Amino acid sequence: MSTRVVVGGGELRKYLLILLGLLLLLGLLLFVYYSVNRPPQIVSEGKAREGQDPEFRFLFAIYGFEGDLLNRPSFATFGPDGRIYVADTMKNRVVVFDSQGNFVGLVKGEATGKYKLRWPISVAVANDGRIYVLSKQERKIIVFNQDYKPIRAIEFDNVIPSALYIKDDRLYVGTDKAIMIGTLDGRLIKTIGRFGKKEGQFDLIGGLVVSDDGTIYVADSLNYRIQAIDEKTGKAKWVYGKPLPPKSAIQFRGPERKFGLPSSITLDERGRLYVVDGLSSEIHLLDAKTGQFIKKVADIGHSEGLVYYPDGISYGQGGLIAVADKFNDRVQIFRVPVPGIASAVPRWLPWLALLPILLLILWLLFAPKVKFVADEAFLSRVVSSEHRKDIESALKKVFVLKEVAAKFADKFERLKLVELQYDQSVFDEIKQNYELEDWATSILAGIKKLGGRRTLLSEYDFLRKIAEEDFDVASMNYEELLESLYGGKKNEEKTA
């Protein structure tokens, strides 16, 4: 039969220290991960590259994969899985990349028939992973499953679909005349607006985005304006820009012209709108509540960070923005500031999570250990015990009277015997109060001098009673010690 040995105080302390050390290392690794991947700060960190807005930072560009280059990409968006979905318009496909811009796969329709995909100009991904691709040329939205297989086609008869957005379980489609709202399976729920120049009317919606409060922000392209539409009433909350004279729209340079041509729009977590001006090759920043112009965050050019006749724009979690830089044949990923705890928390604050671990380690290192005091009778039983090695390993060190230490000096291999010191005045006081033999009086005087956490190991009940009741000291005899070590199985034989 086997014997179950309970780890002694010293062993337990050692293993706890090892465990806490590993926890500390894990905490440090998590802190490093947080530092590397922490969301961007509202207060800019360091300097942006020359000419770049510090609140619209270029991260990387996607030109294609494995030598297969993008050709006039019209739109790019982020899926709930963090992947980037690019409407590669002239190649009649959607290309999927991971969050770092590495190629993942292709979403392609059929050459003919119901799922024919030609010139996709927009893409959106539902929370369940379904991919919605808008084919303006075919006047349909083709729905793909997570395996990139077509499963449904949503067709349009009397309107031209031109923009696509998914919010929760609703599908928002911008057309040349209105906003259509339906289920993710393509069932129409309602239509907002109609063709026209008045507020709440539209002339070719280039892009749209929906906020949590139900406001639909619309890039009303051929009316050269942005409208904030209340989804419930269909009325405009505000309008930025105005329709231009149709015959001179391209050449018109009046102060009321706010855009060359607003072609797409997205909304970040701070309540700011990013509007792509495709004709002027710019990106404008507006306040979503008021429609007030804030600033321009990107300009024309071919270098990374600049745009050349861009088209679609979309926002992803963590402050990421994807821009379909159409005539540079690439998608550019930018990062903008985000609100919330992470952006306001000082860099040192995550270290507070490690504080409890550090305090526990310090406590284990410096907390007073149990001091064992043993009498001669107890040691005699240990010497003759078949469990001696286990007892020695558990106790490690005991305090004994000088003459006891000399008597058992060569009896133990692992147990250290330390001479128990005491003050003569305390010895005299205890002798007077209890009238004990000298050896017993010396042990009690030594216990009092030791202080801290003490345990008396003794075979004498009278001595243990005095120690417990008058000196506030725990005590055990030989049998009780075995009970604590082996949990009641001290009499079982050991086996290899």
C-alpha positions in Angstrom: 0.0 0.0 0.0 1.1 3.6 -0.6 1.4 6.4 1.9 0.1 9.9 1.3 2.5 12.5 2.5 1.3 16.0 3.2 3.8 18.7 2.2 5.2 20.6 5.1 5.0 24.3 5.6 8.4 24.9 4.0 7.6 22.8 0.9 4.2 24.4 0.6 5.7 27.9 0.7 8.2 26.9 -2.0 5.6 25.6 -4.4 3.4 28.6 -3.7 6.3 30.9 -4.6 6.9 29.0 -7.8 3.2 29.2 -8.7 3.1 32.9 -8.0 6.3 33.4 -10.0 4.6 31.8 -13.0 1.5 34.0 -12.4 3.7 37.0 -12.3 5.4 36.0 -15.6 2.0 35.5 -17.2 0.9 38.9 -16.0 4.1 40.5 -17.5 3.4 38.7 -20.8 -0.2 40.0 -20.8 1.0 43.5 -20.1 3.5 43.3 -23.0 0.7 42.1 -25.2 -1.5 44.9 -24.1 1.2 47.5 -24.7 1.8 46.2 -28.2 -1.9 45.9 -29.1 -3.4 48.7 -27.0 -5.9 50.8 -28.8 -4.7 54.2 -30.2 -4.7 57.1 -27.8 -6.8 60.2 -28.2 -3.7 62.2 -27.4 -1.4 61.5 -30.3 1.7 59.5 -29.5 4.9 60.6 -31.2 4.9 62.3 -34.6 3.0 61.2 -37.7 4.8 61.0 -41.0 5.3 64.3 -42.7 2.1 65.8 -44.1 -0.1 63.1 -42.4 -2.9 64.0 -40.0 -1.9 62.6 -36.5 -5.5 61.4 -36.0 -5.6 59.6 -39.3 -2.6 57.4 -39.3 -1.6 55.2 -42.2 -0.9 51.5 -41.1 -0.5 49.5 -44.3 -1.7 49.0 -47.9 -3.0 46.0 -49.7 -2.1 45.7 -53.4 -3.1 42.1 -53.9 -1.8 38.6 -53.2 0.8 36.2 -54.7 1.3 38.5 -57.7 -2.4 38.8 -58.4 -3.0 42.6 -58.1 -6.2 44.4 -57.2 -7.9 46.2 -60.1 -10.0 49.2 -59.3 -11.3 48.1 -55.9 -14.5 50.0 -55.1 -15.0 49.1 -51.4 -13.4 47.4 -48.4 -15.0 46.5 -45.1 -14.2 44.6 -41.9 -16.0 41.4 -40.9 -16.9 40.5 -37.3 -13.9 38.1 -37.4 -11.5 41.1 -38.1 -10.9 40.1 -41.7 -10.8 42.6 -44.5 -13.2 42.0 -47.4 -12.3 43.9 -50.6 -14.7 44.4 -53.6 -12.2 43.9 -56.4 -14.5 45.4 -59.0 -12.8 44.9 -62.3 -11.9 41.3 -61.5 -15.5 40.4 -60.5 -14.7 39.1 -57.0 -14.2 39.8 -53.4 -10.8 39.2 -51.9 -10.5 38.3 -48.3 -7.4 39.2 -46.2 -6.7 38.8 -42.5 -6.3 41.8 -40.2 -2.7 42.1 -41.1 -3.3 42.2 -44.9 -2.4 38.5 -45.5 -4.4 36.7 -48.2 -7.2 34.4 -46.9 -9.4 33.5 -49.8 -11.7 34.5 -52.7 -15.4 35.1 -52.9 -16.6 34.6 -56.5 -20.0 34.1 -58.1 -20.9 32.1 -61.1 -20.1 33.0 -64.7 -23.8 33.0 -65.6 -27.1 32.5 -64.1 -28.6 33.4 -60.7 -25.4 34.0 -58.9 -23.5 35.8 -61.7 -21.3 38.4 -60.1 -20.2 41.3 -62.3 -18.5 44.5 -61.1 -19.1 44.3 -57.4 -19.0 47.7 -55.8 -19.8 47.1 -52.2 -19.6 44.3 -49.6 -20.9 43.8 -46.0 -20.6 40.9 -43.6 -23.3 39.9 -41.1 -22.6 38.8 -37.5 -23.2 35.2 -38.5 -20.5 35.3 -41.2 -22.7 35.6 -44.3 -21.2 37.8 -46.9 -23.4 40.3 -48.9 -21.9 41.5 -52.2 -23.6 44.2 -54.3 -23.3 43.8 -58.1 -24.5 47.1 -59.5 -24.2 45.9 -63.0 -26.5 42.9 -62.3 -28.8 44.9 -60.0 -28.6 42.3 -57.3 -27.0 41.4 -54.0 -25.5 37.9 -53.8 -25.3 36.3 -50.4 -22.4 33.9 -49.6 -22.0 31.6 -46.6 -18.9 31.3 -44.5 -17.4 28.9 -47.0 -17.7 31.5 -49.7 -20.4 29.6 -51.5 -23.4 31.6 -53.0 -26.7 30.8 -51.2 -29.1 33.6 -52.1 -29.6 36.3 -54.6 -31.6 39.5 -53.8 -32.7 41.2 -57.0 -33.9 44.7 -57.6 -36.3 45.6 -60.4 -37.2 49.3 -60.5 -34.1 50.8 -58.8 -30.4 50.6 -59.1 -28.7 49.4 -55.9 -25.6 51.5 -55.2 -24.6 51.1 -51.6 -24.9 48.4 -48.9 -24.7 48.4 -45.1 -25.6 45.9 -42.4 -26.6 46.9 -38.9 -27.5 44.1 -36.5 -30.2 42.1 -38.2 -31.1 44.8 -40.8 -30.0 45.2 -44.4 -29.7 48.8 -45.6 -29.5 49.3 -49.4 -28.9 52.7 -50.9 -30.2 53.1 -54.5 -30.4 55.8 -57.1 -33.7 56.9 -55.5 -34.2 55.9 -51.9 -33.1 53.9 -48.9 -34.5 50.3 -48.7 -34.5 48.5 -45.4 -35.0 44.8 -45.2 -34.2 41.6 -43.3 -31.0 39.7 -43.9 -32.9 37.3 -46.0 -34.0 40.0 -48.4 -37.6 40.7 -47.3 -38.4 44.4 -47.6 -39.5 46.2 -44.4 -39.7 49.8 -45.5 -38.5 52.4 -47.9 -37.3 55.8 -47.0 -37.3 58.8 -49.3 -37.6 59.2 -53.1 -35.8 60.7 -56.0 -35.4 64.5 -55.7 -33.5 67.5 -54.5 -35.4 68.4 -51.3 -34.2 67.3 -47.9 -35.0 63.7 -47.3 -34.9 63.0 -51.0 -31.9 61.5 -52.9 -30.1 61.3 -56.2 -27.8 58.3 -56.3 -26.7 57.2 -52.8 -23.0 56.5 -52.9 -22.7 55.2 -49.4 -24.6 55.0 -46.1 -23.9 54.1 -42.4 -26.3 53.6 -39.5 -25.6 54.7 -35.9 -26.9 53.1 -32.7 -29.6 55.7 -32.3 -31.1 54.9 -35.7 -29.7 57.8 -37.6 -28.9 56.9 -41.3 -26.0 59.0 -42.6 -26.2 59.2 -46.4 -23.6 60.2 -49.0 -26.2 61.7 -51.4 -23.8 61.8 -54.3 -25.4 63.6 -57.1 -27.0 66.1 -54.7 -23.4 66.8 -53.5 -24.4 66.6 -49.9 -24.5 64.5 -46.7 -27.8 63.9 -45.0 -28.6 62.6 -41.5 -31.9 60.8 -41.8 -34.1 59.7 -38.9 -34.9 56.1 -39.6 -38.3 56.3 -37.9 -39.6 59.5 -39.5 -37.6 59.6 -42.7 -36.9 63.3 -42.1 -33.5 64.9 -42.3 -31.9 65.9 -39.0 -29.3 68.0 -40.7 -27.8 68.4 -44.2 -24.3 69.4 -45.1 -23.9 70.6 -48.7 -26.6 71.3 -51.3 -27.6 70.3 -54.8 -25.7 72.1 -57.5 -27.0 73.4 -60.8 -27.2 70.3 -63.0 -25.8 71.9 -66.2 -22.7 73.3 -64.5 -22.2 71.0 -61.5 -18.7 69.8 -62.6 -17.4 73.4 -63.1 -19.3 75.0 -60.2 -17.0 76.7 -57.7 -19.4 78.5 -55.4 -19.0 78.6 -51.6 -22.0 76.3 -51.2 -20.1 73.5 -52.9 -18.7 71.3 -50.1 -17.6 68.3 -52.1 -16.4 67.4 -55.6 -18.5 64.3 -55.3 -19.3 62.6 -52.0 -19.0 58.9 -52.8 -18.9 57.0 -49.5 -19.3 57.6 -45.8 -18.5 55.8 -42.5 -18.9 56.5 -38.7 -16.4 56.0 -36.0 -16.9 55.3 -32.2 -16.4 59.0 -31.3 -19.3 60.1 -33.4 -17.3 61.4 -36.3 -18.1 60.9 -40.0 -15.5 60.2 -42.6 -16.7 61.3 -46.1 -14.8 60.2 -49.2 -14.8 63.0 -51.8 -14.0 60.8 -54.8 -13.7 63.6 -57.4 -11.4 65.8 -55.3 -9.5 62.8 -53.9 -10.0 63.9 -50.3 -11.5 62.6 -47.1 -13.4 65.0 -44.9 -14.3 64.7 -41.2 -17.7 65.9 -40.0 -19.4 65.9 -36.6 -22.2 63.3 -36.7 -24.4 65.3 -34.3 -24.4 68.6 -36.0 -23.0 67.9 -39.5 -20.3 70.6 -38.9 -17.1 70.3 -40.9 -14.1 69.5 -38.7 -11.2 69.1 -41.0 -9.7 67.3 -44.0 -7.8 64.1 -43.0 -6.4 62.9 -46.4 -5.3 64.4 -49.6 -4.6 63.5 -53.2 -1.4 61.6 -54.2 0.1 58.2 -55.0 2.3 57.8 -51.9 1.0 55.5 -49.1 -1.2 57.6 -46.9 -2.5 59.7 -49.8 -5.4 58.8 -52.1 -6.2 59.0 -55.8 -9.9 59.1 -56.8 -10.8 56.9 -53.8 -14.3 55.3 -53.5 -15.5 53.2 -50.5 -14.7 53.7 -46.8 -15.6 51.7 -43.8 -14.8 51.6 -40.0 -13.8 48.6 -38.0 -13.4 48.0 -34.2 -10.3 49.4 -32.6 -10.2 52.5 -34.7 -9.4 50.9 -38.0 -10.5 52.5 -41.2 -10.4 50.9 -44.7 -10.3 53.1 -47.8 -10.7 51.7 -51.3 -8.0 53.8 -53.0 -9.6 52.9 -56.3 -7.3 54.5 -58.9 -4.2 53.6 -57.0 -5.4 50.0 -57.2 -5.1 49.3 -53.5 -6.8 49.3 -50.2 -5.3 51.4 -47.4 -5.8 50.8 -43.7 -5.7 53.7 -41.3 -6.1 54.0 -37.6 -8.0 56.8 -35.8 -8.4 57.5 -32.1 -11.0 55.6 -30.1 -12.9 56.5 -26.9 -13.2 54.4 -23.8 -11.2 53.2 -20.9 -8.2 52.0 -22.9 -7.7 55.4 -24.5 -7.8 57.2 -21.2 -5.9 54.8 -19.0 -2.3 55.7 -18.3 0.3 53.2 -19.4 1.3 52.4 -15.8 -2.3 51.5 -14.7 -2.2 47.8 -16.0 0.7 47.2 -13.6 -1.9 47.5 -10.8 -3.3 44.1 -11.9 0.1 42.6 -10.8 0.0 44.3 -7.4 -1.9 41.5 -5.6 0.5 38.9 -6.9 3.5 41.0 -5.8 2.0 41.4 -2.3 1.4 37.7 -2.0 5.0 37.0 -3.0 6.3 39.5 -0.4 4.0 38.0 2.2 5.3 34.5 1.5 8.9 35.7 1.6 8.7 37.8 4.7 5.8 36.5 6.7 6.9 34.8 9.9 7.3 31.0 9.6 6.1 28.5 12.1 8.8 27.8 14.7 8.7 24.3 16.1 9.8 23.7 19.7 10.3 20.0 20.7 11.0 18.2 23.9 13.1 15.1 24.4 10.3 12.6 24.6 8.9 13.8 21.2 12.3 13.5 19.5 12.8 10.0 21.0 9.6 8.9 19.3 10.7 10.4 16.0 14.1 8.7 16.1 12.5 5.3 16.4 9.7 6.0 13.9 9.4 4.4 10.5 8.1 7.8 9.3 11.2 9.6 10.5 12.3 10.8 7.0 8.9 12.3 6.3 8.8 14.0 9.6 12.3 15.5 9.2 11.3 16.8 5.7 8.2 18.4 7.0 9.7 20.1 10.1 13.1 20.9 8.7 14.2 22.8 11.9 13.2 22.5 15.6 14.2 24.4 18.7 15.4 22.2 21.6 17.1 22.6 24.9 21.0 22.6 24.8 21.3 19.1 26.4 18.7 17.6 24.0 20.5 19.1 21.0 23.7 17.4 22.2 22.0 14.1 22.8 20.4 13.9 19.3 23.1 15.7 17.3 23.9 12.7 15.1 20.5 11.1 15.0 18.9 13.1 12.1 19.9 13.6 8.5 17.5 16.3 7.4 16.3 17.8 10.7 18.2 20.7 12.1 18.3 21.1 15.9 18.7 24.6 17.1 19.4 25.5 20.7 16.5 27.1 22.5 17.5 30.4 24.2 15.6 32.0 27.1 16.0 34.8 29.6 16.8 33.9 33.2 14.3 36.4 34.6 11.5 34.8 32.5 12.6 31.4 33.7 12.4 32.5 37.3 9.0 34.0 36.8 7.6 30.8 35.2 9.2 28.6 37.8 7.6 30.6 40.6 4.1 30.6 38.9 4.0 27.0 37.8 6.5 25.1 40.0 7.6 22.9 37.1 10.7 20.9 36.6 13.7 22.9 35.2 13.5 21.3 31.7 9.7 22.1 31.3 10.3 25.6 32.7 13.2 26.2 30.2 11.0 25.1 27.3 8.2 27.6 28.3 10.7 30.4 28.8 12.3 29.7 25.4 8.8 29.7 23.7 8.1 33.1 25.2 11.4 34.5 23.9 10.9 33.1 20.4 7.7 35.0 19.8 5.8 34.8 16.5 4.0 31.7 15.3 5.1 28.8 17.5 4.1 25.2 17.8 5.1 23.0 20.8 5.8 19.3 19.9 5.5 17.4 23.2 4.3 14.1 24.6 3.3 15.7 27.9 -0.3 16.9 28.2 0.4 19.2 31.2 3.0 21.1 29.3 0.9 21.4 26.2 -2.1 22.7 28.2 0.0 25.4 29.8 1.5 26.4 26.4 -2.0 26.6 24.7 -3.9 28.3 27.5 -1.4 30.7 29.0 1.2 31.3 26.2 -1.2 31.2 23.2 0.9 28.5 21.5 -0.4 25.6 19.3 0.8 22.2 20.2 0.9 18.6 18.9 2.0 15.3 20.1 3.6 12.6 17.9 0.3 11.0 16.9 -1.3 14.3 16.0 1.7 15.2 13.8 1.4 11.9 11.9 -2.4 12.6 11.5 -1.6 16.0 9.9 1.0 14.5 7.6 -0.8 11.4 6.4 -4.5 12.3 6.9 -5.3 9.2 9.0 -3.3 6.7 6.9 -0.1 6.6 9.0 -0.4 3.0 9.6 -0.6 1.9 6.0 2.6 0.3 4.6 4.6 2.2 2.0 5.1 0.7 -1.4 7.5 1.6 -4.1 
